[in-house]
Amino acid sequence: MDNGAKVALAAGLGLVGYGLYEYIKRGGGGGGPVPEDHMFQDLMIASGIQTVMAESQVTIKGSFQHKGPSGTMRVIVDIGHVPFASLTGDSGYKNYAVSKSADWKSYSWTVTVDLTGATGSIHSPWDVKARVWDVAGARTVAEKTRTGIINVTTKISRINYSVSPSGSGYFTRGGTYGSEVGTIESGENYDWIEVQVVERPGWAFDHWEGTAELMHAANINPNLVKNIDCTLKAVFVQSSAKAHWIFSTVNAGSNCLTVISIKVNGVEKYNWTVGDHPDIFFDIGDEVVLECYDAWNQTGTVFDHWALDGNNIGNGNPVLFRITDAVSHTIKAVRRRI
C-alpha cells in the first residue's frame, strides 16, 4: 500500500469513528442528545363536550409529547370549576411509562373519573384540568385546562313496577294511581320513595319482590323503596272472596237524618248514620238484612225505596239480600216528601 492509500484509509477510519461517537451521543441517532431532564409539549385534552349523569363516571382522553430520560408519569384529571382550589367535582389518575428518547414521542392517555360523592351544588358545564406528574421527581411537569366541556345532569332513577297476577291489585302511592304497570321516575333529591298497593276483591297483598331495596320487610305495605334503578313487583294471593257494598242516602229534606241497620246472618253488625261508615265488605254466602229508619221523629219525609246500582228494587223495609258475587255495589236508601 502506497503512502497515498494509507492516508485515505486513516482518514476514512477517522470519519467512521467520529460518526459512531455522534450516534451514541445523540442516544441512537437523530434529534440531538437525550435531554437530562423530562421535557413535555402539546399536552392535550382531546375529549369533546360530554353530558354525564351526576353520581356516575366520566372518561377523559388526551395526549402529550415527551423526550428525555425514561420514567413514570402520572396523568391526573380534575373535574370541577375554575379555580380548582374550590373543586366541586372529583379527580382520577393513571400512570404511564415514558421511554428514553432524544426525539419528541407522542403518548395517548385515558383517565376515568368517578363523580360519586362529588360535593357542592351542580353547575353545568364543568371544567377539566389535566396534569402530568413526575412520580420520581414529585412535581408537576405539564398542565392543561379546558373549560365548559362536561355537562352534568341530575340523576334520574327509574323504578319499573308491576302487579302480579294481573287484576289482583293496583298502586295508590309511588306509581300512577290505579295502575298495575308503570315506571316511577325520580330525581336524586329523594333517597327513598313511598309505595303502596291496594288489593281488589278476592285478593290480599302478600309481599314485594324484584331488585328493589326496601326499607322494611318485604311483606310490609306500604313500604319505602331505595331511589335507584330497579324493578318492583307487588305480589297478591287469593283470599276469601268479598263483596264491596257502598251505602248512602237520598234525602228529601235537609233536616233528615237517616240510619241504616245491617244484620249479617241474623246478627246486627252495623247501626249508624249513613255517611259515617259507608263501605262494607261481605263474604260470599252472607245473608244481609237492611233496615232504614229515622234517627229521631221527623215529619214531612218517609222512606220510599232502595236503589241498588241506580235501580229501584222496591220498598221492602227491612229487605233481605244474599251475597252471591264478589263485586262492588252501591245501595241507597231513598226518602220522599209527604
Beta strands, then each sheet from edge to edge (+ up, - down):
strand 1: 39-45
strand 2: 50-53
strand 3: 57-68
strand 4: 71-80
strand 5: 90-98
strand 6: 101-114
strand 7: 126-134
strand 8: 139-153
strand 9: 156-164
strand 10: 169-173
strand 11: 182-187
strand 12: 192-199
strand 13: 203-209
strand 14: 223-226
strand 15: 230-238
strand 16: 242-250
strand 17: 258-264
strand 18: 267-273
strand 19: 279-283
strand 20: 287-294
strand 21: 301-308
strand 22: 311-314
strand 23: 319-322
strand 24: 328-337
sheet 1: 1+ 3- 6+
sheet 2: 2+ 8+ 7- 4+ 5-
sheet 3: 11+ 9- 15- 13+
sheet 4: 10+ 12- 14+
sheet 5: 19+ 16- 24- 21+ 22-
sheet 6: 18+ 17- 20+ 23-
end
